[in-house]
Amino acid sequence: MDTSSTASYTAKLIDGPLEGRTVATAFLDTGDPRPRIELNADGGKRYVYSRGAGLEFDGDNSSLPTAVEYRFVETVFD
């Protein structure tokens, strides 16, 4: 059974204005973690984060990561 389209993982924000926070994020339809995420903030801002190298797995036989690191890229103003 393919659960990659409905499964989620934890995005760990390792720097930038949201450093230290985590958010639940859905996998892409391919089962891969998202390469970039955009998070809405107050005042018409969005924070853009890009996937880093860090991956965490739940057990040795897990094929999907449970957590992925993301690094801050930029702030976008609407």
C-alpha positions, 0 to 999 in steps of 0.5 A: 500500500502506497501511503506517500501521498497522505503521509507527513513528516516534521520539517525542522527549521534550523536557522532564520526567523523561525529557528528551532520551530517545527511544522508538519509537512506532507510528502510530495506525490512521489514520496519525496520530502518537499524541496522548499516550503513557504510559511505564512507570517503576520503582516503579509510576509512569507518565509521561504525555507529550502531542504537541507541535508539532515534526515531522521528516520524512525527505525532502521527499516523505515523508507520515509524520513520522519524529520527533515532539516530546512534552511532559511532562504528569504522573506517574501513580502506580499 
